[in-house]
Amino acid sequence: MNPFSMVVCIVLIVMVARVLTARYRAMENIPQNPVDSIDALRLRDEVQQMKERIQVLERVITDNHKSVDLDREIERLRDR
């Protein structure tokens, strides 16, 4: 066996081993890096909180009827 064939065989063996390792980890639902999954969960929670805040802000900004009522209420309280 010449050196070139030997190098190609070694590279193929390493590639197959990595593919099989990744496949087995995916089947077992074992995260490859637990730190990344903890950060991902934290970021998902933070994104959910931001979405809720944006919904509240959109509701406050687009709700003209209540804002007009609020203005009237403020003016009524000032007149007292």
HELIX and SHEET records of a PDB file:
HELIX    1   1 PRO A    3  GLU A   28  1                                  26    
HELIX    2   2 PRO A   34  THR A   62  1                                  29    
HELIX    3   3 ASN A   64  ASP A   79  1                                  16    
END                                                                             
